[in-house]
Amino acid sequence: MAELSLTDRPAIVTGASRGIGKEIATAFAEAGGDVAICSRTYEDVAAVADQLDAAHDGQVIPVECDVTDSEAVRDLVDTTIEEFGDIRVLVNNAGGSVESADLLHRCSEEEFEWMLELNLKAPYLLAREVMPAMIAGDGGSMVHVGSVNGLFGIGLTGYSEAKSGLLALSRNIATHYGQYGIRSNVLSAGTIETQNRRDEMESTEERSGETSARDRWIDQYPLGRFGRPREVADTALFLASERSGFITGENLVVDGGLTAGLPQSFENEIYQADEPPTDR
């Protein structure tokens, strides 16, 4: 069976200065991979690279990059090839939303365009630039970090539309370039317990005046908790490695059961789902 390893599989991870991206870079370095990590702020991503370089065998290099800028993306890819000689893995993790632009009538044209650029145009630019290197290297794996917002209507205009479009982009890459050994998959995450997410929940409580916002949020998850960044990172590692060598064009949902059914309080009320099973 293929090893869950990234040895000899140089990677790019975008948005890697914190949160999920940092955890993905950590998992890749632990798996023996050489990784180019990028963010808009060099100092932030350099600190992560220093930390990972000191602790793991894989080489980690920091690159400052605005992933919505085609020239900056080209420089990122060129730097990675110069350092590692190859690119076999791309993780399109960089993304974001404007929380105040949650509903369509509150979302300005500028905000909508910005979210499309960051969450959809940027993955397109990265995929386009790494394609020649992957073809020359007999293939590779692209992992696009999506969201459950792209799967059903739960708000965040602009962000949701972009994440839905990411599914189509990934499937087109999978079908058009599979002949060159290139795989492309989306990892759609539910609510993940990052610092940004904790800040968002606190802001929701301040706006609503209710301290139960977190509990009501968790009520949507059958596992009774939010996800952990490492759980997303381990899934990304699986999709990047040869362990998933026959998986392409798919959307792997990592959401603790959010999209599987109804809120837990409703399940318990209607079906008495909170009553434990008894022996027959």
N, C-alpha and C positions, 0 to 999 in steps of 0.2 A: 504494500500500500504506500502511496506517495506520502512523504513527510510533510507535516505542517511547518514548512521552513521557507524562508526567503533567501537563503544562501544562493548567491549568483543570480539574484533577481532584483536588480536595482529598482528603487521605487521613488515616486514623487508623492508627497502628501501635502495638500494645500490646507490653509487655515489651521496650521499646526502649533500655534503659539500657546494654546490653552484648550480646555474642554475636551471634546471628542477627538479633535485632530491631534492634540498632544498625546492622548491615550493611544490612538492608532499608531503614531510614530513610535511610541514606547513599545508596543506589541511587535512592531516590525523589527525594531532594533534587537529586541529579545530573541526574535526568531532568526537572527544572524543576517538580517538584511542591511544593505547600504541604502540610506534614505536621504533624499533631498527634501527638506521641509521649508515651507514658505509662509509668510504673512506680510501684511502691509508695513509692519514695523520691524526693522532688522533686529533691534536690541532684544525684543521679546522672543523672537524665534532663535536668536543666537544663544540666549540663556538656556533654552530647551535643548539645543544641539550640544552645548557643553555638558549639560547634565547627563544626556543619553550616551554621549561619546565616552564619558568617564566610567560608565557602568556596564557597557555592553561591547561585544566584539564588532558589531556592525558599525560602519562609518556613517555619521550623521552630519550633513552640511546644511547651514542656514542660508536662505536666499530671500532677499526682500523682493516681493512681487505683488503688484496689483493684478489680480487674476482677470480683471475685466479689460485690461490693456493688452492688446495683441502683441505689441513689441516687448512688453515685460514678460509675457508668457513665453515668447520665443527665446528670450535671454535665459529664463529659468530652465527650459529644456536644453539649450546649448550648454549651460553650466553643468547640468546633471550628466550629460554625455561626456563632457570634458573630464569630469571627476571620476565617473564610474565606467565609461566606455559603452554604456548601454542603458536602456530603460525597458523594464519588463512589466512594471506595475505602475498604474496611475490611480490615485485616490482623490476624486473630486469631492473634497469635504467642505471647502470654504463656502459659506452661505450666511444668510441672515434675513431679518424681516424688520419692518417698521411696525412696532406693536400698536401705535396709535392709529395706524391705517388699517385696522382690522376689518372693517366693513367697506363695501364698495363706495358708498356715498361719503366715507371719511378718508378715502385714499386718493391723493392727488395724482395727477398724471406723472409728475416727476418721481414720486415715491413708487408708483407702479413700474415705471421704466427702470428705476434703480434695482428693484427686487428681481426683475427679469434679467437684468444684466449680470447680477451677482450669482443668481441661483440657476440660470439656464445658459446665458451666453458664455459665461466663464467656463463651465464644463465643456461646451462646444469648442472653445478656443484651445483648451488643454488637450482634448481628444484629437483635434486636428493636428496639433503640433507634435504630439508623441507618436502619431500613427506611422510615419516613415521609419522611425527607430524600431518600433515593434515589428513592423513587417520585415525589416532587415535582420532582426534578431529571431525570426521564426516564431513570432507571436508574443502575447502578453495578456495581462488581465487589467481591465478597467473596472473600478468600483466607484459608483456614484452614490454619495450619501444623500438619500431622499428623505421624505417625511410622510407620515400618515396623513398630513394635510393635503397631499397630492392624491389621496385615495378616496376620500369622502369629504363632504362639506362641513368643515368645523371652523371656518373662519380664516382670517389672515389673507385678505385679498392681495393679489400680486405674488406673494410667497407661495400660496397654494397652487396658483396657475403655473408658476415656474416649476414647482416640484412635480406636477402632473406632466408637464412637457418633458421633464427629465426622463420619464419612463419611455416616451416615444424616441427620444434621442438615443437612449441606451439600446433599445430594441433594433433601431436602424443600424447602429454600429455592429451589433451582434450578427445581424443577417447579412450585411454587406461585406464585413471583413472577417467573418469566421473562416473563410477559405484561406486566410493568412495566419491562422492560429490565434487570432485575437478574440478574447472573450470580453463581454461587457454585461455587467449586472448592476441593479440598483439595490441598495440597502435602505429600506424605508423604516425610519426610527419613530417610535412613539416619544413620550415625554421622558427625557433623560436628565438625571439629577446633576446638572452642571451648575456652576455659580450663577451664570446668566439666567438659568431657569429658576433658581431660588429667588433671585432678585425680581424676576417677573411675577412670581407668585406673591411676594411681599407687596409689590406695587398693586396687584389686583386686590389684595386685602385692604390696602389703603384707600383705593377708589371706591370699593363697595361698602367699606365699613364693617365687613364681616371677617372674622378670624377663621372661619371654616372653609375658606376658599381652597386651601390645600386638601382638606378632607374630601370636599366635593369633587375635586380634580382626581384624586386617587380612586374615588368611587367608580370611575370609568374603567379601572384596570382590574381584571379578574385575579391577578396575582397579588393585589393589594399593596402595590408599591410602584414607584417609578423605576425606570431602568438606570443602570450604572454605565458610565462612559466605557469601562473595560468590557462590558458585554457587547457594546457596539464594536469596539476595537477587535475583539476576538472573532466576531462575525466577519469583519473586513479582512482579517488575516486569513480566514478560511477561504473567502472568495478570491483573495490575491494569490493564494498558494496553489500548487498542483493537486492538492487534496480535492479541489472542486473542479478538476480538469474537464469534466463533461457538463458543466453548468454554464449556460450563457443565455442572454436575453431574458433573464428572470428578475423578479422583484422579490427579494427576501425581506419579509416584514419582521421587525424586531420591536414588538410593541406590548409585550406582557399581556396580550389578549385583547387590547383595546378595540380592534376592529372585528373581533369575533362575535360580539353580541351586545347585550343591554347593560346599563349601569348595574353595579352589584346590588345596590339598595332596591332597585326595581325587581331584579331576579329573586332576591330574598322575599320580597313582599308577595309576588305573584306565585312563585314556585316553591316557596319555603326552602330555597337553595342553601340557607344557612343551617338547616337541620342536618346533622351528620347521618350517613347511612347506617342502618342497623342490620344485624345478622338476620338472614331469612330462617 
